[in-house]
Each structure stands twice: as structure tokens, then as C-alpha cells.
């Protein structure tokens, strides 16, 4: 669960890349209103590997392993 009540963490990966081979990723909280409307997150953020701003899209979180 994310820091805010009613939100969940989602993985953000560069657009056009697959989750298994993403060069960079980060997590971001998805709000309750976005969850209800079934909308995917898409935002422009800095990619340190490419040294430029690129579009990041929401991806499924990896499975938890103990």
C-alpha cells in the first residue's frame, strides 16, 4: 500500500519497453479515482540512462518473493 489512503503503488517503465527488460523503472502511487475509472498512468519523467525526459507508462508489479 502506498503512503496515501486508497492508493496503490504501480511500476512505471519507459514506453515501448517490456517489464522484464526495462532499463529503468520507478514506483508511483495510483489514486483511488484512477483505479475506479480504470485509467492507466502515463507521465513524462527523466530517464537517467538516456539522460533525457521520456514517457513512462504503468506496468504490473513484479511478483513478490520471500
Secondary structure, DSSP 4 states (H G I P E B T S, - for coil): --SSTT-EEEEEEETT--GGG-S-EEEEEE-HHHHHHTPPPEEEEEETTTTEEEEEEEEPPPPP--
